[in-house]
Amino acid sequence: MSWRLSTAAALCCFMSTAANAQTIVTEELETINGLEDGISLIQTPLFEEVIEEVRAVPGSGAVLRGLDKMNGQVEDFELQNGYSIGFGNLRVDLAECRHPDDNATGEAFAFLTIYDGPAVGDPAFQGWMIASSPALSAMDHARYDVWVLRCTTSAAEGTE
């Protein structure tokens, strides 16, 4: 008990001596127009505001790519809007694929629901996948990867 008291007393003495030895000096800088040394501040935006409206239209389906990470098997498959396909142990449902009006193969956005196994419970993935940025909204699965390559269009609309 006496060791604790002597340690606490020594610590208090050290802290008060250290506090007394420290001097804090504050100075006021001369300022011109609110800034020191006459520097003027001009506010400019870092990025110019660019607004470009791109009209997205629905495609008739999508071309998807699946990867089985266990054996390295890669498979491309075409799926129509509103249909499902099996890939390995997954069931992939495509609700809709959209693309810019002027470029069906350039930028695809597909709404997918992917189930792991035959039982329909909580999906392993549900959301929009973007062809040009597959990692932005990716499925997190231990064995399989699925991503969107492009939208397809009906033969009446033009190219596929």
Secondary structure, DSSP 8 states (H G I E B T S, - for coil): -HHHHHHHHHHHHHHHHHHHH---------EETTEETT-------SS--------EEE-SEEEEEEEETTTTEEEEEEEETT-EEEETTEEEEEEEEEEETT-TTT--EEEEEEEESSS-SS-SEEEEEETT-TTTT----SSEEEEEEEEE--TTTS--
